[in-house]
């Protein structure tokens, strides 16, 4: 049952954990797109821009969403686009596995923060890989993978 004592963790989840998960996810897209020679721009949040750090743009509502846009791949093949779209979720999975290994090795403690991090990461991965288009017509990573395999086209930005 949700009680007043859960409110602090609620704020930690939405204003700390989810943005970190989003940043890890977008970093996966960015790294793989760069490996294939792409020019990258990526963003955390929505609304007015608060600051830029290189290709990263952080928006006022930093806790709400993220996206990555790439162009001009040096190695422009279908599987390269599939790898870029899948990389966000793959990075989330890798971080979950590393974190669990560190907990198992007693390097980091068993803590609600890490439990919530894993829980929301799995949630993020699930909805990222589910093939759908949002109300603006932008594809999820799963739909972008489907489109690139079936139609040979890549869509930007990716979430």
Rosetta blueprint (number, residue, H / E / L):
1 X L
2 X L
3 X L
4 X H
5 X H
6 X H
7 X H
8 X H
9 X H
10 X H
11 X H
12 X H
13 X H
14 X H
15 X H
16 X H
17 X H
18 X H
19 X H
20 X H
21 X H
22 X H
23 X H
24 X H
25 X H
26 X H
27 X H
28 X H
29 X H
30 X H
31 X H
32 X H
33 X H
34 X H
35 X H
36 X L
37 X L
38 X L
39 X E
40 X E
41 X E
42 X E
43 X E
44 X E
45 X E
46 X E
47 X E
48 X E
49 X E
50 X E
51 X E
52 X E
53 X E
54 X L
55 X L
56 X E
57 X E
58 X E
59 X E
60 X E
61 X E
62 X E
63 X E
64 X E
65 X E
66 X E
67 X E
68 X E
69 X E
70 X E
71 X E
72 X L
73 X L
74 X L
75 X L
76 X L
77 X L
78 X H
79 X H
80 X H
81 X H
82 X H
83 X H
84 X H
85 X H
86 X H
87 X H
88 X H
89 X H
90 X H
91 X H
92 X H
93 X H
94 X H
95 X H
96 X H
97 X H
98 X H
99 X H
100 X H
101 X H
102 X H
103 X H
104 X H
105 X L
106 X L
107 X L
108 X L
109 X L
110 X L
111 X L
112 X H
113 X H
114 X H
115 X H
116 X H
117 X H
118 X H
119 X H
120 X H
121 X H
122 X H
123 X H
124 X H
125 X H
126 X H
127 X H
128 X H
129 X H
130 X L
131 X L
132 X L
133 X E
134 X L
135 X L
136 X L
137 X L
138 X L
139 X E
140 X L
141 X H
142 X H
143 X H
144 X H
145 X H
146 X H
147 X H
148 X H
149 X H
150 X H
151 X H
152 X L
153 X L
154 X L
155 X L
156 X L
157 X L
158 X E
159 X L
